[in-house]
């Protein structure tokens, strides 16, 4: 689901944490950073000040302000996994308490550290985040600060007045340290709205000023000229210089509770109030007498609180209505949100009397005060590659729904409903069993065997009218985690409990039948070819080899029905670390596995068990004569909607080419191809198909090739071309004998086409040109070397060089890619070439393709590591290390400390790590929570050294290794 409409129109405001976007701001130069050290005799101000009192105040404040570098480890509730920075300040130096924003502390797992003004770093842990208001507390060990005299700031909410001159001292726009000035202009603004499916504060007034704060300033203290904190920086407008500050009344109360070792009680009746002017209250039913009384009691207030939203099934449901004006609680007259909080927070579980006015009538209601913490999720479950928590008050309030149900905070893995929408889903049933809460969901999932297909129903919170129904594939062998995480405010971590050691065994598959319906057209020999097509579904849970997709559906061709072999494009089956299903006649599905991956011709062979299929599956006839330009053929293929399309076509060209490389994310692509191009546009709509004669003899396979990324870096280019059957015939014949090619070899070089004119200018003699003219029956082309792949560790460097023009292979003239066929079987090739206008003969070694496939993957500190695959080495001259970062997780240490995707780790703690084995030997000895030094090399050979703090609690180390034909998982205990 994309472009999900929000329930309310978004306002023009955004949070000031850098994760939420930044307003334009003139940043300091890097050289200015040293001026912010605490031992500097004079503080540096962003704006001039003539007041020595301000200078003294700011000097005191700066000493207590910290820059917070943090990561939200994973998606949870309203927050996504991210790495960001913000500001906080010490409010208790003895206990090591830092006050910052709730959207910084976050509702879920948090890791981070604070940097003081003298650049000392301390680890911080979250101990409290308010369920509603935008504040939370972090804690550090004061003993870890060795070179700075700790101080703290005092919270003085009563000193916030209209017209008060203030300073915002923080990490504005990521600059440490900035001091912004302003004047308080309002004390009674309603809480800003940041949009749906994200965190929003409500039921509190906000303070407004024009300070032009930007990203990174979240959590900054707003201080007066005495250095006292009168408010907490929280958000700002993206359209103006206006900033919004949270009053510190409730943070002060929470701080005192922490200092007194008392629980921070929070009461609520699940009603959102809005401060409305008296005129609007009157239009909603406030009587003149009540207005006069309120104006008399609160002469400085502009209005009263009006019920904006009453949540179904909450304590106030059916008792309070939208539009009711709040007069008093327990006979105490109300004019501010803060007074409501004060009363409710000390009355959890008690029954209070509410007096309201509705349509000119006095309404009195007795309401039991609920516990706000009980409707704030503090646990989640990981299973099937997705994550779940109980629906929170935050989400329920945005859409006015009851605070109950299972919320999918990370809809991926088995529960991936839409690739561009991973949050906002409510799960209703699994395997036809209701899942009203997290505990019930856990019990249901325990009973589902691995590799099962089960029906589920779900809705999106933005469209509750629509009930979605889908059958999902439950995969729990690649992503075996099934654990419950519970928040622990003592340790600051989330404690994990394994729910189920391993899933129930898959259900045994029995032989089944399916009915085929032949294609209804006049070519009798082609009508039955529908029995040779099967749908192929791929699930690739681990993004190895930089393959960008997880779930794919296409069609393949059964090349041997007796033994169960299917040919399919490598665009859809990129590697063998995936689950494959073959579907016959859109009726029955059978699991399959990858048995062969061609290194450059873009096809894979998958095998299913033919004894499980009783349907009349047929192997087609294959031609042994290659197609030529101008030949007529008949096209049968499947379009984007997986529907059969047929067309009479003509071969427009047979070209030698390479699919363009995706340089920003190298992955497998077709190279050294002799591709068939057609003059029919309809074929370009089809991902899979065949070219046949009228009698049904297959002449070519129509395949999709994954190419480069578009210029906007958002979409991948796809190429659709034909692969002649004669290029595959040798492999097909081997499969008929149930022999899978094992010792295929290739030249690790790319070749391109060269015209005779270009060949002359590059020194090819006329004698050789004459030979090519006599030999070629179609276009006259020569093949120069376009690229030579970088060798693997301990592999001999190729004798070929870029620019070499190939004349012959083993004394056979080379006019197209098919003339390189000897490379598939021979270890050495004798080549005659033109190099720098000189004719010479060289011997070139071929490479065993078994060494090209990924067989070892490491998951470490949020990074996925592997040996650089063929797509990487095709674009490089030399490989700096066999430890290649193919992907990293958002919120992991690899992301937080700056390990770049497509880089190479060359050293760990100055020990060389040439390959994954040596890398694992080093990192296995490094304890959790330790800093280590990494030396890296970028894809462009730029060296880099960084320090990284390990986090095995949230990102344990594990390995996937190919053992025989199977992948095995190994967990590493650090």
Secondary structure, 3 states (H helix, E strand, C coil): CCCCCCCCCCCCEEECCHHHCCCCCCCCCHHHHHHHCCCCCCCCCCCCCCCHHHHHHHHHHHHHEEEEEEEECCCECCECCEEEEEEEEEEECCCCEEEECHHHHCCCCEEEEEECCCCCEEEEEEEEECCCCCCEEEECCHHHCCCCCCCCCCECHHHCCCCCEEEEEECHHHCCCEEEEEEEEEEEEECCCCCCCCCCCCCCEEEEEECCCCCCCCCCEEECCCCCEEEEEEEEECCCCEEEEEECHHHHHHHHHHHCCCCCCCEECCEEEEEEEHHHHHHCCCCHHHHHHHHHHCCCCCEEEEEEEECCCCCCCCCCCCCCEEEEECCEECCCHHHHHHHHHCCCCCEEEEEEEECCEEEEEEEECEEHHHHCCCEEEEECCEEEEECCHHHHHHHCCCCCCEEEEECCHHHCCECCECCCEEEEEECCEECCCHHHHHHHHHCCCCCEEEEEEEEECCEEEEEEEEEEEECCCCCCCEEEEEEECCCCEEEEEECCCCCCCCCCCCCECCCCCCCCCCCHHHHHHHHHEEEEEEECCCCHHHCCCCEEEEEEEEEECCCCEEEEECCCCCCCCCEEEEEECCCEEEEEEEEEECCCCCEEEEEECHHHECCCCCCCCECCCCCCCCCEEEEEEEECCCCEEEEEEEEEEEEEECCCCCCCCCCCCCCCEEEEEECCHHHHHEEEEEEECCCCCEEEEEEEEEEEECCCCCCEEEEEEEEEHHHCHHHHHHHHCCCCCCCCEECCEEEEEECHHHHHHCCCCHHHHHHHHHHCCCCCCEEEEEEECCCCCCCCCCCCCCCCEEEEECCEECCCHHHHHHHHCCCEEEEEEEECCEEEEEEEECEEHHHCCCCEEEEECCEEEECCCHHHHCCCCCCCCCCEEEEECCCCHHHHCCCCCCCEEEEECCEECCCHHHHHHHHCCCCCCCEEEEEEECCCCCEEEEEEECCCCCCCCEEEEEECCEEEEEECCC
